[in-house]
Structures are given as structure tokens and as C-alpha cells.
Amino acid sequence: MSKTATFYHAGCSVCIAAENNLATAIDTSRYNVESVHLGNDQSRIAEAESAGVKSVPALVIDGEAFHINFGASLSDLK
Amino acid sequence: MSKTATFYHAGCSVCIAAENNLATAIDTSRYNVESVHLGNDQSRIAEAESAGVKSVPALVIDGEAFHINFGASLSDLK
């Protein structure tokens, strides 16, 4: 059964670099990778927050949040 | 030709979580993944620094540094 990797971002330059280089490096034969633009889809902010995300870009893998560099804080997206 | 993904860390709890969940999620059919413990191998600190690494854990993919959460700053490892 595939694991889940959710890439939360907001379309910033830091986010795009992380998506193009890190999120795309994930093994899609073992992980379902989903990219969520929290600026466009604000309904997913609460979900990201409950997974422990405090800034974007961030990858949540199996429920654990990994913040990648710093693009924007989650509170700036609300 | 495989790309390179170098995971720099120092064995801290943040480092271990990032290695076990994120570094291991990378597609090894497309990337050569190397794990470097900068606490044990201080000779590689300069290399990490020149790749733009400022704290660990960090993944350098194709020469671009992605800091993952925050375990320790590179200067603390010198």
C-alpha cells in the first residue's frame, strides 16, 4: 500500500524550487505525492495546520511535517 | 544518468526523523542518495557549506540546498 506525501506550498519562488527539485524526487512507486497550493485552496490550511505545518513549503509524509527552507508562514496565507 | 541527493545531518533527533521519513522517500532509481554525518566526518563540512547548507538536516539535490526543519546550525558542528 502506497504511503502519502503531501507537498503544501503557496506558489512562492522557494516553494517552486522545492517542488521542482525535492517533491519531484520522491519515489512515486512507494508514495502518492499530492501538491496543494494553499494560496489557491484555503480550505486545506486547517488540514496542513493539524499535520503540524507552520510554514510553506512543507512536505507531510505519513503524518509528519518537514518544513523545507522558508517561503512564508502559514498565518500569512489566511 | 542518476542525479545526486546528499543528506547532511548530525545524528540529532530531527535529523533521524528527516532521514527515516524524507531521505528514504527519494527515488533511488533516479537519484544516488548519500547520507553524510557531519559530526563524524567533519572533513565534509566545507563541502556542505559551499553547497549553501547553513543548518542540518539538509538535502542537497543537484547542487541546491533544502534545509529540513532545524536540528543544528552548521557552525555548531565545527
Backbone of each chain as nested JSON, in Angstrom:
{
  "chains": [
    {"id": "A", "residues": [
      {"number": 1, "name": "MET", "atoms": {"N": [0.841, -1.195, 0.0], "CA": [0.0, 0.0, 0.0], "C": [0.879, 1.249, 0.0]}},
      {"number": 2, "name": "SER", "atoms": {"N": [0.632, 2.188, -0.952], "CA": [1.448, 3.395, -1.051], "C": [1.278, 4.285, 0.172]}},
      {"number": 3, "name": "LYS", "atoms": {"N": [2.386, 4.923, 0.546], "CA": [2.322, 5.931, 1.602], "C": [1.909, 7.254, 0.953]}},
      {"number": 4, "name": "THR", "atoms": {"N": [1.636, 8.258, 1.808], "CA": [1.194, 9.556, 1.305], "C": [2.241, 10.633, 1.573]}},
      {"number": 5, "name": "ALA", "atoms": {"N": [2.51, 11.422, 0.565], "CA": [3.401, 12.574, 0.727], "C": [2.678, 13.786, 0.177]}},
      {"number": 6, "name": "THR", "atoms": {"N": [2.321, 14.718, 1.047], "CA": [1.595, 15.903, 0.618], "C": [2.512, 17.113, 0.673]}},
      {"number": 7, "name": "PHE", "atoms": {"N": [2.65, 17.767, -0.469], "CA": [3.522, 18.945, -0.572], "C": [2.644, 20.196, -0.499]}},
      {"number": 8, "name": "TYR", "atoms": {"N": [2.757, 20.888, 0.632], "CA": [1.995, 22.136, 0.819], "C": [2.858, 23.319, 0.406]}},
      {"number": 9, "name": "HIS", "atoms": {"N": [2.287, 24.2, -0.394], "CA": [3.059, 25.365, -0.816], "C": [2.121, 26.522, -1.096]}},
      {"number": 10, "name": "ALA", "atoms": {"N": [2.723, 27.644, -1.56], "CA": [1.875, 28.818, -1.879], "C": [2.373, 29.497, -3.147]}},
      {"number": 11, "name": "GLY", "atoms": {"N": [3.109, 28.72, -3.966], "CA": [3.496, 29.26, -5.274], "C": [4.644, 30.254, -5.236]}},
      {"number": 12, "name": "CYS", "atoms": {"N": [5.293, 30.415, -4.057], "CA": [6.417, 31.366, -3.973], "C": [7.657, 30.767, -4.64]}},
      {"number": 13, "name": "SER", "atoms": {"N": [8.699, 31.573, -4.832], "CA": [9.894, 31.071, -5.537], "C": [10.559, 29.938, -4.751]}},
      {"number": 14, "name": "VAL", "atoms": {"N": [10.553, 30.05, -3.406], "CA": [11.136, 28.982, -2.573], "C": [10.309, 27.703, -2.746]}},
      {"number": 15, "name": "CYS", "atoms": {"N": [8.987, 27.901, -2.818], "CA": [8.088, 26.761, -2.992], "C": [8.333, 26.064, -4.329]}},
      {"number": 16, "name": "ILE", "atoms": {"N": [8.48, 26.84, -5.369], "CA": [8.641, 26.265, -6.711], "C": [9.951, 25.495, -6.802]}},
      {"number": 17, "name": "ALA", "atoms": {"N": [11.031, 26.048, -6.219], "CA": [12.319, 25.342, -6.23], "C": [12.214, 24.031, -5.455]}},
      {"number": 18, "name": "ALA", "atoms": {"N": [11.53, 24.065, -4.315], "CA": [11.383, 22.842, -3.507], "C": [10.533, 21.814, -4.236]}},
      {"number": 19, "name": "GLU", "atoms": {"N": [9.483, 22.282, -4.933], "CA": [8.628, 21.342, -5.661], "C": [9.386, 20.724, -6.825]}},
      {"number": 20, "name": "ASN", "atoms": {"N": [10.055, 21.582, -7.594], "CA": [10.74, 21.092, -8.809], "C": [11.913, 20.174, -8.505]}},
      {"number": 21, "name": "ASN", "atoms": {"N": [12.561, 20.373, -7.349], "CA": [13.76, 19.577, -7.057], "C": [13.578, 18.512, -5.986]}},
      {"number": 22, "name": "LEU", "atoms": {"N": [12.729, 18.802, -4.974], "CA": [12.641, 17.834, -3.879], "C": [11.365, 16.993, -4.004]}},
      {"number": 23, "name": "ALA", "atoms": {"N": [10.229, 17.665, -4.143], "CA": [8.974, 16.898, -4.201], "C": [8.987, 15.929, -5.389]}},
      {"number": 24, "name": "THR", "atoms": {"N": [9.579, 16.372, -6.498], "CA": [9.595, 15.5, -7.689], "C": [10.599, 14.356, -7.541]}},
      {"number": 25, "name": "ALA", "atoms": {"N": [11.473, 14.43, -6.513], "CA": [12.485, 13.376, -6.307], "C": [11.909, 12.194, -5.533]}},
      {"number": 26, "name": "ILE", "atoms": {"N": [10.692, 12.361, -5.037], "CA": [10.093, 11.298, -4.23], "C": [9.657, 10.135, -5.123]}},
      {"number": 27, "name": "ASP", "atoms": {"N": [9.853, 8.931, -4.578], "CA": [9.578, 7.705, -5.323], "C": [8.063, 7.471, -5.44]}},
      {"number": 28, "name": "THR", "atoms": {"N": [7.526, 7.727, -6.61], "CA": [6.067, 7.625, -6.784], "C": [5.598, 6.171, -6.854]}},
      {"number": 29, "name": "SER", "atoms": {"N": [6.525, 5.22, -6.878], "CA": [6.091, 3.808, -6.828], "C": [5.786, 3.412, -5.379]}},
      {"number": 30, "name": "ARG", "atoms": {"N": [6.288, 4.2, -4.398], "CA": [6.046, 3.908, -2.985], "C": [5.174, 4.977, -2.316]}},
      {"number": 31, "name": "TYR", "atoms": {"N": [5.089, 6.148, -2.942], "CA": [4.357, 7.257, -2.326], "C": [3.339, 7.866, -3.301]}},
      {"number": 32, "name": "ASN", "atoms": {"N": [2.16, 8.173, -2.781], "CA": [1.222, 9.024, -3.533], "C": [1.598, 10.46, -3.197]}},
      {"number": 33, "name": "VAL", "atoms": {"N": [2.066, 11.189, -4.188], "CA": [2.508, 12.56, -3.946], "C": [1.42, 13.521, -4.412]}},
      {"number": 34, "name": "GLU", "atoms": {"N": [0.972, 14.382, -3.505], "CA": [-0.031, 15.384, -3.858], "C": [0.542, 16.771, -3.587]}},
      {"number": 35, "name": "SER", "atoms": {"N": [0.318, 17.685, -4.513], "CA": [0.784, 19.061, -4.348], "C": [-0.433, 19.932, -4.066]}},
      {"number": 36, "name": "VAL", "atoms": {"N": [-0.406, 20.678, -2.961], "CA": [-1.543, 21.508, -2.548], "C": [-1.102, 22.967, -2.473]}},
      {"number": 37, "name": "HIS", "atoms": {"N": [-1.694, 23.814, -3.318], "CA": [-1.389, 25.247, -3.303], "C": [-2.343, 25.916, -2.302]}},
      {"number": 38, "name": "LEU", "atoms": {"N": [-1.834, 26.218, -1.095], "CA": [-2.681, 26.736, -0.013], "C": [-3.167, 28.168, -0.262]}},
      {"number": 39, "name": "GLY", "atoms": {"N": [-2.486, 28.84, -1.219], "CA": [-2.975, 30.177, -1.572], "C": [-4.257, 30.07, -2.391]}},
      {"number": 40, "name": "ASN", "atoms": {"N": [-4.306, 29.054, -3.254], "CA": [-5.492, 28.849, -4.101], "C": [-6.576, 28.051, -3.383]}},
      {"number": 41, "name": "ASP", "atoms": {"N": [-6.145, 27.135, -2.506], "CA": [-7.141, 26.267, -1.86], "C": [-7.051, 26.43, -0.336]}},
      {"number": 42, "name": "GLN", "atoms": {"N": [-7.617, 27.535, 0.165], "CA": [-7.501, 27.873, 1.59], "C": [-8.254, 26.873, 2.478]}},
      {"number": 43, "name": "SER", "atoms": {"N": [-9.128, 26.074, 1.855], "CA": [-9.889, 25.096, 2.659], "C": [-8.951, 24.017, 3.231]}},
      {"number": 44, "name": "ARG", "atoms": {"N": [-7.741, 23.921, 2.664], "CA": [-6.798, 22.877, 3.127], "C": [-5.822, 23.403, 4.197]}},
      {"number": 45, "name": "ILE", "atoms": {"N": [-5.921, 24.689, 4.545], "CA": [-4.981, 25.254, 5.537], "C": [-5.143, 24.558, 6.895]}},
      {"number": 46, "name": "ALA", "atoms": {"N": [-6.381, 24.347, 7.315], "CA": [-6.61, 23.711, 8.627], "C": [-5.999, 22.315, 8.658]}},
      {"number": 47, "name": "GLU", "atoms": {"N": [-6.13, 21.599, 7.548], "CA": [-5.571, 20.244, 7.441], "C": [-4.051, 20.286, 7.6]}},
      {"number": 48, "name": "ALA", "atoms": {"N": [-3.418, 21.265, 6.903], "CA": [-1.953, 21.406, 6.992], "C": [-1.544, 21.745, 8.424]}},
      {"number": 49, "name": "GLU", "atoms": {"N": [-2.31, 22.634, 9.028], "CA": [-2.018, 23.072, 10.401], "C": [-2.109, 21.894, 11.359]}},
      {"number": 50, "name": "SER", "atoms": {"N": [-3.136, 21.068, 11.178], "CA": [-3.297, 19.93, 12.107], "C": [-2.202, 18.891, 11.899]}},
      {"number": 51, "name": "ALA", "atoms": {"N": [-1.553, 18.92, 10.729], "CA": [-0.424, 17.993, 10.494], "C": [0.878, 18.574, 11.052]}},
      {"number": 52, "name": "GLY", "atoms": {"N": [0.78, 19.797, 11.601], "CA": [1.969, 20.392, 12.21], "C": [2.696, 21.377, 11.323]}},
      {"number": 53, "name": "VAL", "atoms": {"N": [2.118, 21.675, 10.153], "CA": [2.768, 22.612, 9.235], "C": [2.657, 24.033, 9.786]}},
      {"number": 54, "name": "LYS", "atoms": {"N": [3.805, 24.738, 9.842], "CA": [3.821, 26.12, 10.345], "C": [4.261, 27.098, 9.27]}},
      {"number": 55, "name": "SER", "atoms": {"N": [4.928, 26.578, 8.24], "CA": [5.342, 27.447, 7.125], "C": [5.351, 26.607, 5.856]}},
      {"number": 56, "name": "VAL", "atoms": {"N": [5.395, 27.271, 4.742], "CA": [5.478, 26.614, 3.433], "C": [6.769, 27.062, 2.77]}},
      {"number": 57, "name": "PRO", "atoms": {"N": [7.344, 26.204, 1.937], "CA": [6.87, 24.866, 1.594], "C": [7.113, 23.845, 2.698]}},
      {"number": 58, "name": "ALA", "atoms": {"N": [6.263, 22.811, 2.697], "CA": [6.418, 21.726, 3.67], "C": [5.928, 20.434, 3.033]}},
      {"number": 59, "name": "LEU", "atoms": {"N": [6.596, 19.347, 3.395], "CA": [6.175, 18.022, 2.964], "C": [5.661, 17.286, 4.193]}},
      {"number": 60, "name": "VAL", "atoms": {"N": [4.448, 16.739, 4.1], "CA": [3.946, 15.909, 5.19], "C": [3.99, 14.471, 4.686]}},
      {"number": 61, "name": "ILE", "atoms": {"N": [4.822, 13.675, 5.323], "CA": [4.993, 12.277, 4.921], "C": [4.553, 11.393, 6.079]}},
      {"number": 62, "name": "ASP", "atoms": {"N": [3.535, 10.589, 5.804], "CA": [3.0, 9.704, 6.85], "C": [2.682, 10.491, 8.117]}},
      {"number": 63, "name": "GLY", "atoms": {"N": [2.087, 11.645, 7.931], "CA": [1.624, 12.452, 9.066], "C": [2.688, 13.281, 9.751]}},
      {"number": 64, "name": "GLU", "atoms": {"N": [3.945, 13.221, 9.259], "CA": [5.0, 14.015, 9.903], "C": [5.38, 15.184, 9.002]}},
      {"number": 65, "name": "ALA", "atoms": {"N": [5.458, 16.392, 9.603], "CA": [5.704, 17.608, 8.811], "C": [7.19, 17.911, 8.7]}},
      {"number": 66, "name": "PHE", "atoms": {"N": [7.641, 18.133, 7.481], "CA": [9.03, 18.524, 7.209], "C": [9.012, 19.866, 6.475]}},
      {"number": 67, "name": "HIS", "atoms": {"N": [9.395, 20.914, 7.2], "CA": [9.442, 22.252, 6.61], "C": [10.704, 22.352, 5.773]}},
      {"number": 68, "name": "ILE", "atoms": {"N": [10.592, 22.873, 4.57], "CA": [11.719, 22.921, 3.623], "C": [12.071, 24.387, 3.385]}},
      {"number": 69, "name": "ASN", "atoms": {"N": [13.306, 24.763, 3.83], "CA": [13.679, 26.176, 3.767], "C": [12.532, 27.003, 4.349]}},
      {"number": 70, "name": "PHE", "atoms": {"N": [12.322, 28.229, 3.877], "CA": [11.2, 29.032, 4.389], "C": [10.689, 29.943, 3.281]}},
      {"number": 71, "name": "GLY", "atoms": {"N": [9.425, 29.745, 2.938], "CA": [8.848, 30.605, 1.912], "C": [7.901, 31.612, 2.521]}},
      {"number": 72, "name": "ALA", "atoms": {"N": [6.984, 31.115, 3.35], "CA": [6.015, 32.005, 4.014], "C": [5.454, 31.251, 5.222]}},
      {"number": 73, "name": "SER", "atoms": {"N": [5.024, 31.976, 6.224], "CA": [4.409, 31.284, 7.359], "C": [2.937, 31.012, 7.028]}},
      {"number": 74, "name": "LEU", "atoms": {"N": [2.417, 29.968, 7.657], "CA": [1.037, 29.563, 7.355], "C": [0.066, 30.704, 7.683]}},
      {"number": 75, "name": "SER", "atoms": {"N": [0.361, 31.446, 8.761], "CA": [-0.562, 32.515, 9.176], "C": [-0.662, 33.608, 8.101]}},
      {"number": 76, "name": "ASP", "atoms": {"N": [0.386, 33.772, 7.295], "CA": [0.334, 34.781, 6.218], "C": [-0.642, 34.373, 5.113]}},
      {"number": 77, "name": "LEU", "atoms": {"N": [-1.011, 33.095, 5.073], "CA": [-1.858, 32.608, 3.968], "C": [-3.344, 32.697, 4.305]}},
      {"number": 78, "name": "LYS", "atoms": {"N": [-3.616, 33.05, 5.588], "CA": [-5.036, 33.041, 5.998], "C": [-5.734, 34.347, 5.592]}}
    ]},
    {"id": "B", "residues": [
      {"number": 1, "name": "MET", "atoms": {"N": [21.49, 9.088, -16.647], "CA": [22.488, 9.295, -15.599], "C": [21.774, 9.737, -14.32]}},
      {"number": 2, "name": "SER", "atoms": {"N": [22.057, 9.037, -13.167], "CA": [21.408, 9.392, -11.918], "C": [21.832, 10.766, -11.432]}},
      {"number": 3, "name": "LYS", "atoms": {"N": [20.863, 11.438, -10.801], "CA": [21.178, 12.701, -10.133], "C": [21.696, 12.37, -8.734]}},
      {"number": 4, "name": "THR", "atoms": {"N": [22.201, 13.412, -8.044], "CA": [22.763, 13.206, -6.709], "C": [21.92, 13.89, -5.65]}},
      {"number": 5, "name": "ALA", "atoms": {"N": [21.661, 13.158, -4.587], "CA": [20.964, 13.748, -3.439], "C": [21.794, 13.422, -2.201]}},
      {"number": 6, "name": "THR", "atoms": {"N": [22.346, 14.474, -1.583], "CA": [23.193, 14.264, -0.41], "C": [22.477, 14.77, 0.832]}},
      {"number": 7, "name": "PHE", "atoms": {"N": [22.301, 13.841, 1.775], "CA": [21.601, 14.184, 3.021], "C": [22.654, 14.451, 4.095]}},
      {"number": 8, "name": "TYR", "atoms": {"N": [22.77, 15.737, 4.468], "CA": [23.718, 16.127, 5.525], "C": [22.985, 16.153, 6.864]}},
      {"number": 9, "name": "HIS", "atoms": {"N": [23.607, 15.539, 7.872], "CA": [22.956, 15.544, 9.185], "C": [24.004, 15.445, 10.267]}},
      {"number": 10, "name": "ALA", "atoms": {"N": [23.527, 15.386, 11.515], "CA": [24.485, 15.273, 12.636], "C": [23.964, 14.305, 13.688]}},
      {"number": 11, "name": "GLY", "atoms": {"N": [23.034, 13.428, 13.256], "CA": [22.6, 12.38, 14.169], "C": [21.607, 12.832, 15.228]}},
      {"number": 12, "name": "CYS", "atoms": {"N": [21.114, 14.102, 15.116], "CA": [20.157, 14.585, 16.125], "C": [18.776, 13.964, 15.872]}},
      {"number": 13, "name": "SER", "atoms": {"N": [17.839, 14.145, 16.8], "CA": [16.519, 13.512, 16.651], "C": [15.783, 14.056, 15.424]}},
      {"number": 14, "name": "VAL", "atoms": {"N": [15.95, 15.37, 15.167], "CA": [15.318, 15.962, 13.977], "C": [15.935, 15.349, 12.726]}},
      {"number": 15, "name": "CYS", "atoms": {"N": [17.268, 15.146, 12.785], "CA": [17.979, 14.553, 11.646], "C": [17.48, 13.136, 11.368]}},
      {"number": 16, "name": "ILE", "atoms": {"N": [17.337, 12.363, 12.422], "CA": [16.947, 10.955, 12.267], "C": [15.538, 10.85, 11.686]}},
      {"number": 17, "name": "ALA", "atoms": {"N": [14.625, 11.712, 12.172], "CA": [13.248, 11.691, 11.641], "C": [13.255, 12.076, 10.165]}},
      {"number": 18, "name": "ALA", "atoms": {"N": [14.063, 13.071, 9.807], "CA": [14.115, 13.509, 8.403], "C": [14.731, 12.422, 7.531]}},
      {"number": 19, "name": "GLU", "atoms": {"N": [15.75, 11.734, 8.056], "CA": [16.369, 10.669, 7.26], "C": [15.417, 9.497, 7.077]}},
      {"number": 20, "name": "ASN", "atoms": {"N": [14.796, 9.093, 8.195], "CA": [13.929, 7.906, 8.136], "C": [12.669, 8.114, 7.3]}},
      {"number": 21, "name": "ASN", "atoms": {"N": [12.197, 9.362, 7.235], "CA": [10.927, 9.602, 6.53], "C": [11.069, 10.314, 5.192]}},
      {"number": 22, "name": "LEU", "atoms": {"N": [12.062, 11.248, 5.105], "CA": [12.13, 12.02, 3.859], "C": [13.251, 11.512, 2.957]}},
      {"number": 23, "name": "ALA", "atoms": {"N": [14.457, 11.391, 3.508], "CA": [15.578, 10.959, 2.656], "C": [15.295, 9.574, 2.072]}},
      {"number": 24, "name": "THR", "atoms": {"N": [14.646, 8.716, 2.855], "CA": [14.378, 7.354, 2.361], "C": [13.244, 7.343, 1.332]}},
      {"number": 25, "name": "ALA", "atoms": {"N": [12.513, 8.466, 1.216], "CA": [11.389, 8.527, 0.261], "C": [11.876, 8.875, -1.145]}},
      {"number": 26, "name": "ILE", "atoms": {"N": [13.151, 9.219, -1.254], "CA": [13.671, 9.635, -2.556], "C": [13.841, 8.423, -3.47]}},
      {"number": 27, "name": "ASP", "atoms": {"N": [13.535, 8.632, -4.734], "CA": [13.555, 7.569, -5.746], "C": [14.99, 7.18, -6.104]}},
      {"number": 28, "name": "THR", "atoms": {"N": [15.435, 6.057, -5.594], "CA": [16.837, 5.653, -5.794], "C": [17.094, 5.147, -7.214]}},
      {"number": 29, "name": "SER", "atoms": {"N": [16.036, 5.004, -8.029], "CA": [16.28, 4.623, -9.435], "C": [16.674, 5.866, -10.243]}},
      {"number": 30, "name": "ARG", "atoms": {"N": [16.401, 7.067, -9.707], "CA": [16.748, 8.312, -10.413], "C": [17.822, 9.105, -9.659]}},
      {"number": 31, "name": "TYR", "atoms": {"N": [18.026, 8.8, -8.376], "CA": [18.962, 9.575, -7.566], "C": [19.942, 8.663, -6.818]}},
      {"number": 32, "name": "ASN", "atoms": {"N": [21.207, 9.081, -6.808], "CA": [22.161, 8.447, -5.89], "C": [22.031, 9.196, -4.573]}},
      {"number": 33, "name": "VAL", "atoms": {"N": [21.567, 8.509, -3.549], "CA": [21.341, 9.159, -2.257], "C": [22.501, 8.805, -1.327]}},
      {"number": 34, "name": "GLU", "atoms": {"N": [23.167, 9.841, -0.8], "CA": [24.256, 9.622, 0.145], "C": [23.919, 10.319, 1.458]}},
      {"number": 35, "name": "SER", "atoms": {"N": [24.169, 9.64, 2.565], "CA": [23.923, 10.224, 3.88], "C": [25.274, 10.548, 4.506]}},
      {"number": 36, "name": "VAL", "atoms": {"N": [25.464, 11.792, 4.917], "CA": [26.753, 12.245, 5.47], "C": [26.53, 12.769, 6.892]}},
      {"number": 37, "name": "HIS", "atoms": {"N": [27.137, 12.116, 7.877], "CA": [27.048, 12.534, 9.283], "C": [28.192, 13.514, 9.532]}},
      {"number": 38, "name": "LEU", "atoms": {"N": [27.862, 14.821, 9.545], "CA": [28.889, 15.861, 9.647], "C": [29.533, 15.929, 11.032]}},
      {"number": 39, "name": "GLY", "atoms": {"N": [28.888, 15.289, 12.006], "CA": [29.502, 15.225, 13.332], "C": [30.658, 14.229, 13.316]}},
      {"number": 40, "name": "ASN", "atoms": {"N": [30.476, 13.142, 12.57], "CA": [31.518, 12.106, 12.483], "C": [32.544, 12.428, 11.405]}},
      {"number": 41, "name": "ASP", "atoms": {"N": [32.086, 13.092, 10.327], "CA": [33.008, 13.344, 9.211], "C": [33.107, 14.853, 8.961]}},
      {"number": 42, "name": "GLN", "atoms": {"N": [33.87, 15.525, 9.822], "CA": [33.957, 16.995, 9.762], "C": [34.65, 17.473, 8.486]}},
      {"number": 43, "name": "SER", "atoms": {"N": [35.331, 16.543, 7.794], "CA": [36.029, 16.954, 6.56], "C": [35.011, 17.35, 5.482]}},
      {"number": 44, "name": "ARG", "atoms": {"N": [33.742, 16.958, 5.657], "CA": [32.731, 17.265, 4.626], "C": [31.952, 18.561, 4.944]}},
      {"number": 45, "name": "ILE", "atoms": {"N": [32.274, 19.223, 6.07], "CA": [31.532, 20.442, 6.445], "C": [31.739, 21.533, 5.396]}},
      {"number": 46, "name": "ALA", "atoms": {"N": [32.968, 21.695, 4.933], "CA": [33.246, 22.756, 3.942], "C": [32.448, 22.513, 2.666]}},
      {"number": 47, "name": "GLU", "atoms": {"N": [32.369, 21.25, 2.279], "CA": [31.61, 20.872, 1.068], "C": [30.134, 21.242, 1.238]}},
      {"number": 48, "name": "ALA", "atoms": {"N": [29.582, 20.94, 2.422], "CA": [28.169, 21.263, 2.685], "C": [27.96, 22.775, 2.661]}},
      {"number": 49, "name": "GLU", "atoms": {"N": [28.919, 23.484, 3.268], "CA": [28.837, 24.95, 3.336], "C": [28.855, 25.542, 1.927]}},
      {"number": 50, "name": "SER", "atoms": {"N": [29.733, 25.011, 1.075], "CA": [29.826, 25.577, -0.286], "C": [28.571, 25.268, -1.092]}},
      {"number": 51, "name": "ALA", "atoms": {"N": [27.818, 24.233, -0.67], "CA": [26.547, 23.932, -1.37], "C": [25.401, 24.798, -0.822]}},
      {"number": 52, "name": "GLY", "atoms": {"N": [25.728, 25.628, 0.173], "CA": [24.709, 26.534, 0.704], "C": [24.041, 26.051, 1.974]}},
      {"number": 53, "name": "VAL", "atoms": {"N": [24.529, 24.936, 2.519], "CA": [23.928, 24.392, 3.738], "C": [24.289, 25.272, 4.936]}},
      {"number": 54, "name": "LYS", "atoms": {"N": [23.289, 25.665, 5.704], "CA": [23.509, 26.514, 6.882], "C": [23.093, 25.801, 8.17]}},
      {"number": 55, "name": "SER", "atoms": {"N": [22.258, 24.782, 8.032], "CA": [21.851, 24.012, 9.208], "C": [21.593, 22.583, 8.753]}},
      {"number": 56, "name": "VAL", "atoms": {"N": [21.523, 21.697, 9.708], "CA": [21.202, 20.294, 9.442], "C": [19.923, 19.952, 10.199]}},
      {"number": 57, "name": "PRO", "atoms": {"N": [19.151, 19.024, 9.655], "CA": [19.376, 18.261, 8.429], "C": [19.116, 19.084, 7.171]}},
      {"number": 58, "name": "ALA", "atoms": {"N": [19.788, 18.707, 6.11], "CA": [19.598, 19.369, 4.814], "C": [19.837, 18.355, 3.704]}},
      {"number": 59, "name": "LEU", "atoms": {"N": [19.072, 18.515, 2.636], "CA": [19.249, 17.696, 1.452], "C": [19.778, 18.604, 0.349]}},
      {"number": 60, "name": "VAL", "atoms": {"N": [20.868, 18.205, -0.273], "CA": [21.364, 18.96, -1.422], "C": [21.067, 18.109, -2.655]}},
      {"number": 61, "name": "ILE", "atoms": {"N": [20.208, 18.628, -3.494], "CA": [19.803, 17.898, -4.701], "C": [20.23, 18.713, -5.916]}},
      {"number": 62, "name": "ASP", "atoms": {"N": [21.078, 18.101, -6.718], "CA": [21.595, 18.793, -7.901], "C": [22.162, 20.158, -7.541]}},
      {"number": 63, "name": "GLY", "atoms": {"N": [22.895, 20.188, -6.43], "CA": [23.585, 21.421, -6.049], "C": [22.747, 22.441, -5.318]}},
      {"number": 64, "name": "GLU", "atoms": {"N": [21.437, 22.148, -5.117], "CA": [20.578, 23.115, -4.422], "C": [20.276, 22.611, -3.01]}},
      {"number": 65, "name": "ALA", "atoms": {"N": [20.431, 23.505, -2.034], "CA": [20.284, 23.109, -0.621], "C": [18.852, 23.287, -0.136]}},
      {"number": 66, "name": "PHE", "atoms": {"N": [18.3, 22.243, 0.471], "CA": [16.963, 22.289, 1.068], "C": [17.093, 21.936, 2.548]}},
      {"number": 67, "name": "HIS", "atoms": {"N": [16.948, 22.957, 3.391], "CA": [17.017, 22.734, 4.838], "C": [15.701, 22.136, 5.293]}},
      {"number": 68, "name": "ILE", "atoms": {"N": [15.76, 21.116, 6.121], "CA": [14.557, 20.39, 6.549], "C": [14.382, 20.591, 8.053]}},
      {"number": 69, "name": "ASN", "atoms": {"N": [13.276, 21.287, 8.408], "CA": [13.101, 21.649, 9.817], "C": [14.412, 22.255, 10.324]}},
      {"number": 70, "name": "PHE", "atoms": {"N": [14.743, 22.099, 11.602], "CA": [16.023, 22.631, 12.113], "C": [16.528, 21.727, 13.224]}},
      {"number": 71, "name": "GLY", "atoms": {"N": [17.702, 21.18, 12.995], "CA": [18.301, 20.331, 14.031], "C": [19.436, 21.045, 14.726]}},
      {"number": 72, "name": "ALA", "atoms": {"N": [20.358, 21.594, 13.929], "CA": [21.508, 22.326, 14.489], "C": [22.089, 23.192, 13.375]}},
      {"number": 73, "name": "SER", "atoms": {"N": [22.707, 24.279, 13.764], "CA": [23.332, 25.091, 12.712], "C": [24.703, 24.499, 12.385]}},
      {"number": 74, "name": "LEU", "atoms": {"N": [25.137, 24.743, 11.161], "CA": [26.395, 24.156, 10.714], "C": [27.556, 24.634, 11.602]}},
      {"number": 75, "name": "SER", "atoms": {"N": [27.499, 25.902, 12.034], "CA": [28.599, 26.451, 12.839], "C": [28.733, 25.697, 14.168]}},
      {"number": 76, "name": "ASP", "atoms": {"N": [27.666, 25.124, 14.676], "CA": [27.729, 24.349, 15.927], "C": [28.511, 23.053, 15.746]}},
      {"number": 77, "name": "LEU", "atoms": {"N": [28.694, 22.624, 14.492], "CA": [29.333, 21.322, 14.238], "C": [30.843, 21.46, 14.07]}},
      {"number": 78, "name": "LYS", "atoms": {"N": [31.302, 22.741, 14.015], "CA": [32.74, 22.932, 13.748], "C": [33.551, 22.772, 15.034]}}
    ]}
  ]
}
